[in-house]
């Protein structure tokens, strides 16, 4: 009759010790499983390049395993919607260009996410100016020549872009709005065919990402008239900015940022941001990015949020003024 109470007391003691032991064990350190960097575009583009540059560096600094997953479609909104639905646990990150963050919400009705509320922003990783180019055989030698021709023949000069609502499309729309001119927009399905027709003289000009055309400029196949940055590009130091050429208010950068689903734990957010900044500023990484035409930004989450608000409002105005659609 005395055995049962003794066993019960022993069991309670064992359970208590077990509970104390479990409580003393440290929580598993993040990351203890694969971290996925979601890119909302196909492999091979600028955004994919940035993600694949960052993944091994983050793995090196944080441990674990970092991989890139391309979830392309609907101008980047499929990938963005996937991020919204993902758990905010640090195992799913978003590496994207400005499109899903500040452009697509104004072009596409009922996008399946709120660009200003559904993400925890980490950093703007890099930026790159666009460059105004014409075919090498063009009679247009300067921005002044281009403006004179646009005013002389409204809606006649053709400008190629990689698609409706792309950075290169919106840059030319902003250029027209700021200069009181108009031209003919020719959208292509991607940057490659647009550049092919530029090289062939099929279209009159384009605002292209600098890293996409710098080799053609250096080879003398395209003529650069101006860059859209607030300063000259290290890749094309001889080419003036649009502001230097007399066109104000068209300081435009294409950029790539890193974010996570809203609700990321503060400690993981801090570790991620520190590792991203260190990776981007690694001398070898930075030199490689600069060589490809990128400028390292690596700002704070707060700076990214303020920048996103600014860009969101800017492109909303351009799109509404130009009555631009994604079709």
VEXVO-452178 format. One record per residue (C-alpha): x, y, z. Coordinates in steps of 0.5 Angstrom, whole numbers, plus 500, padded with zeros to 3 digits. Each point is the difference from the previous one (the first is absolute). Layout:
N
XYZ ...
END
This chain:
327
500500500 506505501 503498493 495504496 501507504 508499499 499499493 496506499 505504504 506498496 496501493 498507502 508501502 502497493 495505497 502506503 508499499 498498493 496507499 506504504 505496495 496502494 499507502 508501501 501497493 501506495 495502494 503497494 504506496 497503494 501497494 500493502 497498493 500503493 499507499 497502493 501506496 494501496 501504493 494502497 503500493 503494495 507499501 506504497 497507501 503505505 496498506 502493499 507502500 500504506 496494504 505495497 506505502 497500507 498493502 507497501 502506504 494500505 501492500 508502502 498505505 494497503 500493499 495495498 498499493 498506495 497499493 497504495 493498497 497504494 492501500 499504494 494502497 495506500 506506500 502497506 494500504 499492501 507500504 497506504 494497502 504493501 504504505 494503503 497493502 506498503 502499507 504506503 505495503 506502496 500494496 497504494 503506497 498505494 505502495 497505495 501506496 496506501 494497495 496496506 502505505 498507497 497499493 496494499 494502505 499506495 500496494 496494502 493500503 499496506 507498501 500494506 504504505 501507503 507502498 500505506 498496505 501492499 508500500 505501505 505504496 508499501 504504496 501503493 505495497 503504494 497505495 502502493 499506495 496499494 504503494 497503494 503497493 499501493 502495494 508502498 497502493 495505503 501508499 498501507 506502503 498503507 494501504 499507497 499497493 495495503 496505503 500504494 498494495 494498505 498507500 500501493 497493498 495498506 498493501 505498495 507497503 499493503 503498506 501493502 498497507 500493503 493500501 494504502 501503507 508498500 505505503 502502493 493501498 498504506 507504499 498502493 493502502 503504506 505503495 494502495 496503506 506504503 502503493 493501497 501496494 497493498 503494496 498493498 501495505 502493497 499494505 504494500 499493503 506501504 507504500 504496495 495501494 500507501 507501500 501496494 495505496 504506503 506497497 497499494 497507499 493497500 498505506 503507501 502500508 499497506 501501508 504493501 503497507 507502500 503493501 496498494 503504495 506503502 504495496 497502494 501507502 508499501 500496493 497506496 493496498 496505505 501507501 499502507 497507501 499501508 499496506 494500505 504500506 501506505 507500498 504497494 501492500 507498501 499495494 499506495 503506504 500504493 493500499 496505504 494499504 493503498 500505505 507503497 497499493 494505502 495495502 498500507 496496504 502493497 504497505 499493499 503494503 498493499 501496506 500493504 497500507 500494505 494499505 496495504 493498501 497505505 501498508 507498499 503499507 505506502 506496502 499496493 499507497 506503503 505494498 497500493 501507499 507500503 502494496 497503493 504507501 507496502 499496494 498506495 506503503 505495499 506502496 499495495 493500499 500507500 505500494 496495496 494504501 503507498 503496494 493498498 497507501 497500506 501505506 500497507 494503504 500495507 495505504 496499506 493497500 498507502 503503494 497495496 493501502 501508499 503499493 494495498 495505502 503505496 501496494 493497501 497507499 505502495 498495495 492500502 500507497 504498494 496494498 493504502 503506496 502496494 494496500 504494500 498492501 503494500 496497494 
END
